[in-house]
Amino acid sequence: MKKYLLLLLCILSLQNANAQINLVPNPSFEDTVYCPFGTNQLDACANWLNFGNSPDYFNACSNPAFGVPNSVFGYQYAHTGIAYAGAVFYQNPSSPNGPNHREFIGIELLNNLIIGQKYFVSFYAVNAGKYNFTIANNKLGLNLYTVAFDSCCPPPIINTSKLFTDSILTDTLNWTKISGSFIADSAYQYLCISNFFDDANTDTVELYPFYADGYYYIDDVCLSLDSLYNETWTGIIQTENNLNAITIFPNPSTGFFTIDSPIPIVRHSIFNIHGQLISDSEINNTKSVQIDLSTVQSGVYIIRIYSKYSTSNHKIILTH
């Protein structure tokens, strides 16, 4: 009897572990093949594929033109880590590329999806908002496919997708999470991020007088069987060295925390247990930071600490 119980526990444990797997490899775009130095170099990012036209890759290892946070497309820190992708999801119909021009960011999943199974998906996006990339649009989303596409033969514009946002994403500073669920109707093997709606079905806002492209950065893509995992997963890079080296005290605290780090901190963000952003602050490369949470409700929070080259996640407890 004990053997059967042990076997059952092992099976349940494996099922729970599998449910929490992110089926998207390299979901935060951190693993590189080479440092990008120009446009149309999504192939510089491990696993990710150009599914149509010329999506881009940005990494802190690159020169300022394609670096993080500074690039020719706009100044933006990664949602987590030091890298992200970027693409045009809307373009002025009168441009040389003509109407309905889109760029497509693709990837092969770790496993084929199971027909009839419910899946939960999410990714983060922010408008680049620089130079001629001055349009904000809605309909950012993702689709699933059983075949791969390439720069010569992109996916069709079909005015529907497994996930999309009706909101026009005008924010050029803060990352927006786009999240939802679907039931697989095919054994999908590939995921693609873009705007799959034509110009007539895409709403836009002109951010600046020069009307050109709707360009967005993309980071932290998740596809999972577990709804809670999808909602709370943040793409945080955790290393044993970071976790051991950084100290936060006192913890628990009644409102005031001190962060001590052996390497300079450039930014910190605080999330509640539901993954909602509570505060976000840029730091001027200092090794000691004071945080005041005296006005925040008591509870357990996650603080994400950024250095120039890594990001770590820590639990803090607030008591009043």
Salt bridges, closest charged atoms under 4 A:
ASP166 OD1 - LYS139 NZ 3.15
ASP185 OD2 - LYS162 NZ 3.48
ASP199 OD1 - ARG102 NH2 2.95
ASP220 OD2 - HIS79 ND1 2.53
ASP280 OD1 - ARG267 NE 3.09
